[in-house]
Amino acid sequence: MNNIPTPMYMKHAILLLAALTLFSCAKEDTAPDAPAAPSAPGGGFTIPTTSFWRINSVNNGGSAEIVSVNNLGNSMGLNKPFPDAGYGYCQLRVYFDNSNLDIRTLVPEGGSIAYPITINSDVGNDSIRVQLDVVDQNSGTSGYYFYRATGGKVYISKSNGKLRYSSEGALPMSGVKYPAMQEYLYSCQLEFSQVQP
């Protein structure tokens, strides 16, 4: 005897398949997703709240400092002594080649913008440069050194209308020693966070 389904069994099979299809396509009713917690800028970098400046992991030990930020916020300069490293006054410069860039307007209150560091001059570019001058007073290495950052990022943040300039960790620096100003034979690490006065 053949086991050929009767039309009644076919109707039941079709209804069963239709029901299974409908249930498998039904959207599950779930609660709305909770909003994601705000993350730190740069995927984990937290803007410092205190000012510091380190060369090769050594903090400046001198109390005297001179800080200057221009009106547009596209240039910051800082002079400090580093007696703990055997240095006299050192100078830090953070600036954009585009002197018309209005950083003060671009950076939102309570927020920050990360700028990649470049060593190539390009007035139309909004990348940033970091330079460091060191007056080394140690015997055997004494002299005038001029460094430039070769990579990394600088975060510019704004709080209560004041701009803060912060390196993303320690920046690699490549330098020359006076008078051989074309020979980049020296290196150091630079880390800083400085709020405008």
N, C-alpha and C positions, 0 to 999 in steps of 0.2 A: 504494500500500500504506500502511495506517495505521501510525503509530509508537506504538501503545498498548502500554504496558509489560505484560509478563507478570507473573503473580503472583510469580515468582521474583525479578524485578527490584524489585518492591514490597517484598518481604521484606528484600532487601539495603538498599534506601533507608531503610526504617523502622529497621533495625539501625544504619545509619550515623548517622541523625539522633539516635537514642537515645544512641549512644556520644558524639557531639559534645555533646549536652546534658549528659551526666554529666561529661565532662571540663571543660566550661565552668563547672559548678557546684561542682567539687571545690575544697575549701579549700586554699590554698597553705600549706605547712608553713613557718613562719618562726620565727626565734628571738624570744623575748619582748623587748618594747621595754625599752630601758634606762630607768631612772628619770630623771625630769627633774631637772636640777640645781636646787638651791634658789635662789630668786630673792631679791633684796633686798626688804625690805618696801616696799609702795607702788608696786610695779612699776618699781623702778629707784632709788628713794631709798635711800642708804646712811647708816645712823646714824653720825654722827661719833664719834670716840674721844677727842677732846680738847675742852675747853671753850673757847668763844669767845662774844663778843657784839659785833655791829657795828650801828652806826646810819649809814645812808647810806654803806655800805661802809667806814666808818672804825672800826678796832678801838679798844677802850679802851686807853689808854696807861698808865693808873694801875695800880699793883699791888694797892692795897687793894680788898678786896671783902667783901661780906657776903651770904651765901647762906642761905636758910631754906626748908625743906620740912616740911610738917606730917606728922603720924603716918600719915594715910591716903594721903598722896601726891597729894591733889587740889588742892594749892596750893603754888606755888613762887615765892619772891621773891628778887630779886637787886639789890644796890646796888653801883654802880661809878662812879668818876670817868672822864670822857672828855676829858682835857686836849688830846688831838690834834685834837678837833673844837671846842675852845673851850667845852666844857661842864664844869660842876661835877659833883656826884654825880647820877647818873640812876638811876631805879628801874624795874625790869622786874617785872611781875606776870603769872603764868600760873595760872589757877584755873578751877574748875568752879563753876557756880551751885549745883549739888547738893553741899552740904558734907558729905553722908553717903556720897558715892561713894568706895568703897575701891579706889583705883587700885593701891595696893601689892599687893592680892590679885588684881586683874584682869589685870595685866601679868605674863606668864609669865617665869620666869628664862631669860635668853638670848634673849628675844623682844621684840616691841614692838607697840603699838597706835597707830593713827593716829586723831586726833580732829579733826573739822572745827571751825573757828573760827566763833563767832557774835558778833554785837553785841547780840542781844536776850536779855533775862533770862528764863530758864525753869528753875525749880528742878528740874523733873522731867526735864529734858533732860540727856544726857551730853555735849553739845558744850562746847567750852572757850573761854575768853576770854583775850586777851592785851592788856595795857595797858602803856604806857610813859610815864614822867614825865621831862621833860628840863629841866634848869636851864641855860639858854643864857646864857653870859657874853660873847658876842661883841657888839661895839658895833654898833648898828643893828638887831640882832635879839634883844637880850637880853630875858629874861623867863622865865616859867614856862609850859611847854607840856605838855599832857596828851593823849596819843594812844591810840587803840584800833585793833587790827587789824580790817580789814574783810573779810578772807577768808583762805583758805589752810588749812594743817593743822599741827598739832603732833604729833610722834611722842614717845610716852613709852616708853622701853625700860628693861630691867632687866638688870644684870650684877653678879654677886657680891652680890645683895641691894640694890644701890643703884640708884635711879631716875635716868634722864637725860631731860631735856626738850629737844627739838630742833625748830626750825622747819623746815618743808620749803622750803628756799630762803629768799629774802627776802620777808618779809610786807609787804603794803601797809598803811600806817597813816594814819589820818585824825585830825587833832587840833584842839584849841582852845588859845587863849592867854589866860592870866589877865589881866584879869578877865572877858573876854567868853567865858564858859564854855558858851554855846549855839551859837557860830558855828564850825563845823568848816571852817575856811579853810586849814588847814595839812596838809602831808603829809610823810611820810618813809618810809624802808625799814628794816626791822628784821630781823636774822638772828641766831640764837643757838643754842647747844647748851650745856647746863649740867648737870653731874652733881651730885647732892646731896653735901654734905660727909660 
